Amino acid sequence: MKQGRSDRDWAVVAVMTFGAGVLITWAITADSHAWPKLTSEQWAAWVQAIGSIAALMIGIGVPIWQRHVVSTEEARKERRLIRERCFRIRRATEAFQKRIGENLNVAEHYANGIGWGIPPHSPTATTEVEALLHEAWELPIVGAQLLGAVNFASAADDQVIDGSIDDALRPAYRKFARTAYDLCDALYETLDEILDQNSG
């Protein structure tokens, strides 16, 4: 459906409005500010002409207004859907990031020689986050950030052997997990920007 007003629509409305204005001005500024003396046939012709102009203006104006209303409503619905998508992705990412943070804490305990026997979450990515990946790609940048966080968390998971983090692999584990954590923070900022752009 064509949206908005075209230049042609505006031109026709402007011409008809100008014509109606000329007619009214002529009638008001006639001799002694009286209506011109016309025969009944002439009056009928003028009434018909004015009616035709009014009908044309309505015929053009109503569709223009209807298109405007439809366009406004569709834009409002789209903004609402975008906001709902942002909220779903944020909730899922927060739970995912919490698991990453707990894993980083476990890795730090291992490095300090405490907490032995505390296994990290593996896999780190939640099923909810993975299920929302396709939806995240509908938003600018968000899809890449979430996929990056999931991939780095998966790379960290690859460093876990038999439920524990090997000493030789711990630096890589922390690096991958930290990158995934930071990508989640960056994702929140992007979501906030999108929400600001689609408020109302």
C-alpha positions in Angstrom: 0.0 0.0 0.0 1.3 3.4 -0.9 2.0 5.5 2.2 1.9 9.2 2.8 0.9 12.0 0.5 2.3 12.4 -3.0 3.1 15.7 -4.7 0.2 15.2 -7.0 -2.2 14.8 -4.1 -1.0 18.1 -2.6 -1.2 19.9 -5.9 -4.8 18.9 -6.6 -5.9 19.9 -3.1 -4.0 23.2 -3.3 -5.7 24.0 -6.7 -9.1 23.2 -5.4 -8.6 25.1 -2.2 -7.4 28.1 -4.2 -10.4 27.9 -6.5 -12.8 27.8 -3.5 -11.1 30.7 -1.9 -11.4 32.8 -5.1 -15.1 32.0 -5.3 -15.8 33.0 -1.7 -13.7 36.2 -2.1 -15.6 37.1 -5.2 -18.9 36.6 -3.5 -18.0 38.6 -0.4 -16.4 41.5 -2.3 -19.3 41.9 -4.8 -21.0 45.4 -5.1 -22.2 46.6 -1.7 -20.8 43.3 -0.2 -23.9 41.6 -1.5 -24.2 38.3 -3.3 -24.2 38.8 -7.0 -27.6 38.7 -8.7 -27.8 35.4 -10.5 -30.7 33.6 -12.1 -31.9 30.4 -10.5 -30.2 28.4 -13.3 -26.9 30.2 -12.6 -27.2 29.6 -8.9 -27.8 25.9 -9.5 -24.7 25.8 -11.7 -22.6 27.4 -9.0 -24.0 25.1 -6.3 -23.3 22.1 -8.5 -19.7 23.4 -9.1 -19.0 24.0 -5.4 -20.5 20.6 -4.6 -18.2 19.0 -7.2 -15.2 20.7 -5.8 -16.1 19.6 -2.2 -16.7 16.1 -3.4 -13.3 16.0 -5.1 -11.6 17.4 -2.0 -13.2 14.8 0.2 -12.4 12.0 -2.4 -8.8 13.0 -2.2 -8.5 14.0 1.4 -10.2 10.9 2.9 -7.8 8.4 1.3 -4.8 10.5 2.2 -6.0 10.6 5.8 -6.7 6.9 5.8 -3.2 6.1 4.5 -1.8 8.3 7.2 -3.8 6.6 9.9 -2.8 3.1 8.6 0.9 4.1 8.3 0.9 5.5 11.9 -0.7 2.4 13.3 1.7 0.1 11.5 4.7 2.1 12.7 3.3 2.0 16.3 2.9 -1.8 16.1 6.3 -2.3 14.7 7.9 -0.2 17.5 6.0 -2.3 20.1 7.2 -5.5 18.6 10.8 -4.2 18.6 10.5 -3.3 22.3 9.1 -6.7 23.2 11.9 -8.4 21.3 14.5 -6.3 23.1 13.1 -7.2 26.5 13.1 -10.9 25.7 16.7 -10.8 24.5 17.8 -8.8 27.5 16.2 -11.2 30.0 17.7 -14.2 28.4 21.1 -12.6 28.1 21.2 -11.5 31.7 20.7 -15.2 32.8 23.4 -16.2 30.3 25.8 -13.5 31.6 25.2 -14.6 35.1 26.4 -18.1 34.3 29.5 -16.6 32.6 30.2 -14.6 35.7 29.9 -17.7 37.9 32.3 -19.5 35.6 34.8 -16.7 35.8 34.5 -16.9 39.6 35.2 -20.6 39.5 38.2 -20.1 37.3 39.5 -17.5 39.7 39.1 -19.8 42.6 41.0 -22.5 40.7 43.8 -20.0 40.0 44.0 -19.2 43.8 44.1 -22.9 44.8 40.7 -22.9 46.4 37.3 -24.2 45.4 38.6 -27.5 44.0 35.7 -29.7 42.9 33.4 -26.8 42.0 32.6 -27.4 38.3 31.9 -24.6 35.9 28.7 -24.4 34.0 29.1 -26.3 30.7 27.6 -25.6 28.3 27.5 -22.0 29.4 25.0 -20.8 26.8 21.4 -21.4 27.9 18.8 -22.9 25.6 16.8 -19.7 25.8 19.7 -17.6 24.5 20.3 -20.0 21.6 16.6 -20.0 20.8 16.6 -16.2 20.5 19.6 -16.0 18.3 17.5 -15.9 15.1 15.3 -13.2 16.6 18.3 -11.1 17.6 19.4 -10.9 14.0 16.2 -8.8 13.4 17.8 -6.0 15.4 20.8 -3.9 14.3 24.1 -5.2 15.7 22.4 -7.2 18.5 22.5 -10.5 16.5 26.3 -10.2 16.0 26.9 -9.3 19.6 24.8 -12.2 21.0 26.3 -14.7 18.6 29.8 -13.5 19.5 29.0 -13.9 23.2 27.7 -17.5 22.6 30.7 -18.4 20.5 33.2 -17.2 23.0 31.4 -18.9 25.8 31.5 -22.1 23.7 35.2 -21.6 23.2 35.6 -21.3 27.0 33.6 -24.5 27.4 36.1 -26.3 25.1 38.7 -25.7 27.7 36.8 -27.7 30.3 37.9 -31.3 30.6 35.9 -33.8 32.7 34.2 -31.0 34.6 37.4 -29.1 35.5 39.6 -26.4 34.1 43.2 -27.6 33.4 45.9 -25.3 34.6 47.4 -25.0 31.1 44.0 -24.1 29.7 42.9 -21.7 32.4 44.3 -18.5 30.8 42.5 -19.2 27.6 39.3 -20.1 29.5 39.3 -16.8 31.4 40.0 -14.9 28.2 37.2 -16.4 26.3 34.7 -16.2 29.2 35.7 -12.5 29.8 35.2 -11.6 26.2 31.7 -13.3 26.2 30.9 -11.4 29.4 31.9 -8.0 27.9 30.0 -8.7 24.8 26.8 -9.1 26.9 27.5 -5.6 28.4 27.9 -4.1 24.9 24.7 -5.8 23.9 22.8 -4.1 26.7 23.9 -0.7 25.5 22.8 -1.5 22.0 19.4 -2.7 23.3 19.0 0.5 25.3 19.7 2.6 22.1 17.1 0.6 20.1 14.6 1.1 22.9 15.2 4.8 22.9 14.7 4.9 19.2 11.4 3.0 19.4 9.8 4.6 22.4 6.2 5.7 22.3 
